[in-house]
């Protein structure tokens, strides 16, 4: 088993803030818009350094999306910032009509996604956003795993022409990927090779997949771990290559089972390589108020849940 280590825990929203700040210094076409959550989105540095390119629109998210779409007509690259719930569910019509359908070069940057929002409760813990966004034609959907990868993704999406949904979170999580990593949209990262099961994870569940693989290794089970930071377009080649070897797969994500990463993988496999699959995801339920760790445990997004899913799927080979 490959040994994974980290020196610190950092929140992925700070990775977004750092990436946006760097873009501000290197790309004069990048502008930023925020819906009254500048501090929460870590957009403070960009606002301070480039006040003429920062627009505080207030609690008017639908208007923010319309402004962003309009700015692209003048050649600007707008990055919008608010909570994931307000970045998607509240403004779905504006995103669909003004951004996705019109193929506008808007980067929709969404923080505080999933159960790890914690005490704010079910009204803010959106677990449907990946599904909402990936169903839109023209939309790229990215869900990085740690601070470094979020920073790299933020910088990379400025070079992609077209709408992007970038999802990240509030809690501090292990920062284990390379600070100077290349980030290629649509290209999965093979973290560890294995022969017994493929664990395909995204976002905060990537580190939990690593921890689960360590426990499985003690039992003599060699897990292959794939970090899917881009859910759309999906890296079909990487997934099929892995599953052809292991003959079974577990997907892990902080999202509803319906419409998420696992759903995309299942569609791919059903069309090309029918394979036993187990899902570590929220099973058709809203969240509730609680600490992030308590909620992840209660709703089955834990290390033990991944281990149990591996045990189950291997009996179905």
C-alpha positions as CSV (number, residue, x, y, z in Angstrom):
1,X,0.0,0.0,0.0
2,X,1.4,3.4,-1.0
3,X,1.9,5.7,2.0
4,X,-0.1,9.0,1.8
5,X,0.8,11.8,4.1
6,X,-0.1,15.4,4.7
7,X,1.4,18.2,6.7
8,X,-1.7,20.2,7.4
9,X,-5.5,20.4,7.0
10,X,-6.9,23.3,5.0
11,X,-10.3,24.2,3.7
12,X,-10.9,23.9,0.0
13,X,-12.6,27.3,-0.2
14,X,-9.3,28.8,0.7
15,X,-7.7,27.0,-2.2
16,X,-10.3,28.7,-4.4
17,X,-9.5,32.1,-2.9
18,X,-5.8,31.6,-3.4
19,X,-6.3,30.5,-7.0
20,X,-8.6,33.5,-7.7
21,X,-6.0,35.9,-6.2
22,X,-3.3,34.4,-8.5
23,X,-5.5,34.7,-11.5
24,X,-6.2,38.3,-10.7
25,X,-2.5,39.1,-11.0
26,X,-1.9,37.2,-14.2
27,X,-5.1,37.5,-16.2
28,X,-6.6,41.0,-16.5
29,X,-9.8,39.6,-18.1
30,X,-10.7,37.7,-14.9
31,X,-13.4,39.5,-12.9
32,X,-15.2,38.3,-9.7
33,X,-18.7,38.7,-8.5
34,X,-20.0,37.8,-5.0
35,X,-23.5,37.6,-3.4
36,X,-22.7,39.1,0.0
37,X,-20.4,36.2,1.1
38,X,-16.9,37.6,0.3
39,X,-15.3,36.4,3.5
40,X,-16.9,33.0,3.4
41,X,-15.8,32.4,-0.2
42,X,-12.3,33.7,0.6
43,X,-12.5,36.3,-2.2
44,X,-11.2,39.1,0.1
45,X,-7.7,39.1,-1.5
46,X,-9.0,39.6,-5.0
47,X,-11.4,42.3,-3.8
48,X,-8.6,44.2,-2.1
49,X,-6.1,43.8,-4.9
50,X,-8.5,44.4,-7.8
51,X,-11.4,46.6,-6.5
52,X,-12.2,47.7,-10.1
53,X,-12.7,44.1,-11.1
54,X,-14.8,43.0,-8.2
55,X,-18.6,43.3,-8.0
56,X,-20.5,42.9,-4.8
57,X,-24.1,42.3,-6.0
58,X,-25.6,41.6,-2.6
59,X,-28.2,38.8,-1.9
60,X,-29.3,38.8,-5.5
61,X,-27.9,35.6,-6.9
62,X,-30.1,35.4,-10.0
63,X,-29.0,39.0,-10.9
64,X,-25.4,37.9,-10.3
65,X,-25.7,35.2,-12.9
66,X,-27.2,37.6,-15.4
67,X,-24.5,40.1,-14.9
68,X,-21.8,37.4,-15.3
69,X,-23.3,36.3,-18.5
70,X,-23.3,39.8,-19.8
71,X,-19.7,40.4,-18.8
72,X,-18.6,37.6,-21.1
73,X,-19.9,39.4,-24.1
74,X,-17.2,42.0,-23.5
75,X,-14.5,39.4,-23.3
76,X,-14.3,39.2,-19.5
77,X,-14.0,35.9,-17.6
78,X,-16.4,36.2,-14.6
79,X,-16.0,34.0,-11.5
80,X,-19.2,34.0,-9.4
81,X,-19.1,33.2,-5.7
82,X,-21.7,32.1,-3.2
83,X,-22.8,29.0,-1.3
84,X,-23.5,25.9,-3.5
85,X,-27.2,25.9,-2.6
86,X,-27.5,29.5,-3.9
87,X,-25.2,28.9,-6.8
88,X,-27.4,26.2,-8.3
89,X,-30.9,25.6,-6.9
90,X,-31.8,29.2,-6.4
91,X,-30.6,30.3,-9.8
92,X,-31.1,27.2,-12.0
93,X,-33.3,29.0,-14.6
94,X,-30.7,31.8,-15.1
95,X,-27.8,29.3,-15.4
96,X,-29.8,27.2,-17.9
97,X,-30.9,30.0,-20.1
98,X,-28.3,32.7,-19.8
99,X,-25.1,30.6,-19.3
100,X,-25.4,27.0,-20.4
101,X,-27.8,27.3,-23.3
102,X,-25.9,30.5,-24.5
103,X,-22.5,28.8,-23.9
104,X,-21.3,31.8,-21.9
105,X,-17.8,31.7,-20.4
106,X,-18.9,31.9,-16.8
107,X,-17.2,30.1,-13.9
108,X,-19.8,29.3,-11.2
109,X,-17.8,28.8,-8.0
110,X,-19.7,27.2,-5.2
111,X,-18.6,26.8,-1.6
112,X,-20.2,25.1,1.5
113,X,-21.4,22.1,-0.5
114,X,-22.7,18.9,1.1
115,X,-23.2,17.7,4.6
116,X,-19.9,19.1,5.8
117,X,-21.5,22.5,5.9
118,X,-22.6,21.2,9.3
119,X,-24.7,23.1,11.7
120,X,-26.4,25.3,9.1
121,X,-28.7,22.3,8.4
122,X,-30.6,20.8,5.5
123,X,-31.7,24.1,3.9
124,X,-28.1,24.9,3.1
125,X,-26.6,21.5,2.7
126,X,-27.3,21.0,-0.9
127,X,-26.7,17.4,-2.0
128,X,-28.2,17.7,-5.5
129,X,-26.0,20.3,-7.1
130,X,-23.7,18.0,-9.1
131,X,-26.7,16.3,-10.6
132,X,-28.3,19.6,-11.5
133,X,-25.2,20.9,-13.1
134,X,-24.0,17.8,-15.0
135,X,-27.4,17.5,-16.7
136,X,-26.9,20.9,-18.4
137,X,-25.4,20.7,-21.9
138,X,-22.1,22.6,-22.2
139,X,-21.5,22.6,-18.4
140,X,-18.2,21.2,-17.0
141,X,-18.5,20.0,-13.4
142,X,-15.4,19.9,-11.1
143,X,-15.2,18.8,-7.5
144,X,-11.5,18.8,-6.2
145,X,-10.3,17.0,-3.1
146,X,-8.1,19.3,-1.2
147,X,-6.7,22.9,-1.0
148,X,-3.9,22.4,-3.5
149,X,-6.1,20.7,-6.1
150,X,-8.8,23.4,-5.6
151,X,-6.3,26.1,-6.2
152,X,-5.0,24.4,-9.3
153,X,-8.5,23.8,-10.6
154,X,-9.4,27.5,-10.1
155,X,-6.5,28.6,-12.2
156,X,-7.1,25.9,-14.9
157,X,-10.8,26.7,-15.5
158,X,-9.9,30.3,-16.5
159,X,-8.2,28.8,-19.6
160,X,-11.3,26.7,-20.5
161,X,-13.8,28.5,-22.7
162,X,-17.3,27.7,-21.6
163,X,-19.4,27.4,-18.5
164,X,-17.9,25.6,-15.5
165,X,-19.3,24.6,-12.1
166,X,-16.5,24.4,-9.5
167,X,-17.6,22.9,-6.2
168,X,-15.7,23.1,-2.9
169,X,-16.3,23.2,0.9
170,X,-15.9,24.8,4.3
171,X,-14.2,22.2,6.5
172,X,-10.4,21.8,6.9
173,X,-9.4,18.5,5.2
174,X,-6.0,16.8,4.7
175,X,-4.0,18.7,2.1
176,X,-2.1,15.9,0.5
177,X,-1.8,16.6,-3.3
178,X,1.2,18.3,-4.9
179,X,1.2,22.1,-4.5
180,X,2.6,22.4,-8.1
181,X,0.3,19.8,-9.7
182,X,-0.9,20.1,-13.2
183,X,-4.7,20.2,-13.5
184,X,-6.2,18.8,-16.6
185,X,-10.0,19.0,-16.9
186,X,-11.5,15.6,-17.5
187,X,-8.4,13.7,-16.6
188,X,-8.7,11.4,-13.5
189,X,-5.8,10.9,-11.1
190,X,-4.7,7.4,-10.3
191,X,-3.6,7.6,-6.7
192,X,-2.8,3.9,-6.2
193,X,-2.9,0.8,-8.2
194,X,-4.6,-2.3,-7.0
195,X,-6.1,-5.6,-8.3
196,X,-9.1,-6.4,-6.0
197,X,-11.5,-3.4,-6.2
198,X,-11.7,0.0,-7.8
199,X,-12.6,2.8,-5.4
200,X,-13.6,5.9,-7.4
201,X,-14.0,8.9,-5.2
202,X,-14.5,12.7,-5.5
203,X,-14.1,15.7,-3.3
204,X,-13.9,15.2,0.5
205,X,-14.4,11.4,0.1
206,X,-11.0,11.0,-1.7
207,X,-9.1,11.1,1.6
208,X,-11.6,8.8,3.2
209,X,-11.0,6.4,0.3
210,X,-7.3,6.5,1.1
211,X,-7.9,5.7,4.7
212,X,-10.3,2.9,3.8
213,X,-7.7,1.4,1.4
214,X,-5.2,1.4,4.3
215,X,-7.7,-0.7,6.4
216,X,-8.4,-3.0,3.5
217,X,-4.6,-3.5,2.9
218,X,-4.4,-4.9,6.4
219,X,-6.9,-7.6,5.4
220,X,-4.9,-8.4,2.2
221,X,-7.2,-6.5,-0.1
222,X,-5.5,-4.3,-2.7
223,X,-7.7,-1.4,-3.6
224,X,-7.1,0.8,-6.7
225,X,-7.9,4.4,-5.8
226,X,-9.0,7.0,-8.5
227,X,-9.5,10.6,-7.7
228,X,-12.3,11.9,-10.1
229,X,-12.0,15.7,-9.8
230,X,-13.9,16.2,-13.0
231,X,-17.3,14.6,-13.0
232,X,-18.2,16.0,-16.4
233,X,-16.6,15.3,-18.7
234,X,-15.9,12.0,-17.1
235,X,-12.6,10.2,-17.7
236,X,-14.2,7.0,-19.2
237,X,-10.9,5.6,-20.2
238,X,-9.4,5.6,-16.7
239,X,-12.5,4.1,-15.2
240,X,-12.9,1.3,-17.7
241,X,-9.2,0.4,-17.6
242,X,-9.3,0.1,-13.8
243,X,-12.6,-1.8,-13.7
244,X,-11.5,-4.2,-16.4
245,X,-8.7,-5.2,-14.0
246,X,-10.5,-5.3,-10.6
247,X,-14.0,-6.5,-11.8
248,X,-15.8,-4.5,-9.2
249,X,-16.2,-0.9,-8.1
250,X,-17.2,1.3,-5.2
251,X,-18.0,5.0,-5.8
252,X,-17.8,7.5,-3.0
253,X,-19.1,11.1,-2.9
254,X,-20.6,13.7,-0.6
255,X,-23.8,14.0,-2.7
256,X,-27.1,12.3,-3.3
257,X,-26.7,8.8,-4.8
258,X,-29.1,9.9,-7.5
259,X,-27.4,12.2,-10.0
260,X,-23.9,12.1,-8.7
261,X,-20.5,10.6,-9.6
262,X,-21.8,7.0,-8.9
263,X,-24.7,7.6,-11.2
264,X,-22.3,8.7,-14.0
265,X,-20.0,5.7,-13.4
266,X,-23.0,3.3,-13.4
267,X,-24.3,4.7,-16.7
268,X,-20.8,4.2,-18.3
269,X,-20.5,0.7,-17.0
270,X,-24.0,-0.4,-18.0
271,X,-23.3,0.7,-21.6
272,X,-19.9,-0.8,-22.0
273,X,-18.8,-3.1,-19.2
274,X,-21.6,-4.3,-16.8
275,X,-19.8,-4.6,-13.4
276,X,-20.9,-5.0,-9.7
277,X,-21.0,-1.6,-8.1
278,X,-21.7,-0.3,-4.6
279,X,-22.5,3.4,-3.8
280,X,-21.2,5.4,-0.8
281,X,-23.5,8.4,-1.0
282,X,-26.5,9.9,0.6
283,X,-29.5,7.7,0.0
284,X,-32.4,9.9,-1.1
285,X,-32.4,12.1,2.1
286,X,-32.0,15.7,3.1
287,X,-29.4,16.4,5.8
288,X,-29.8,18.0,9.2
289,X,-28.0,20.2,11.7
290,X,-24.9,18.7,13.3
291,X,-21.1,18.6,13.2
292,X,-19.6,17.6,9.9
293,X,-18.1,14.5,11.4
294,X,-21.3,13.4,13.0
295,X,-23.3,13.9,9.8
296,X,-20.8,12.1,7.6
297,X,-21.0,9.1,9.9
298,X,-24.8,9.1,10.3
299,X,-25.4,9.4,6.5
300,X,-22.9,6.7,5.6
301,X,-20.1,8.8,4.2
302,X,-17.4,7.4,6.4
303,X,-14.3,5.3,6.1
304,X,-16.1,2.3,7.6
305,X,-18.9,2.7,5.0
306,X,-16.4,2.5,2.2
307,X,-14.8,-0.6,3.7
308,X,-18.2,-2.2,4.1
309,X,-19.1,-1.4,0.5
310,X,-15.9,-3.0,-0.7
311,X,-16.6,-6.1,1.3
312,X,-20.1,-6.3,-0.2
313,X,-19.2,-5.6,-3.8
314,X,-16.4,-8.2,-3.8
315,X,-19.0,-11.0,-3.0
316,X,-20.8,-10.0,-6.2
317,X,-17.9,-10.6,-8.6
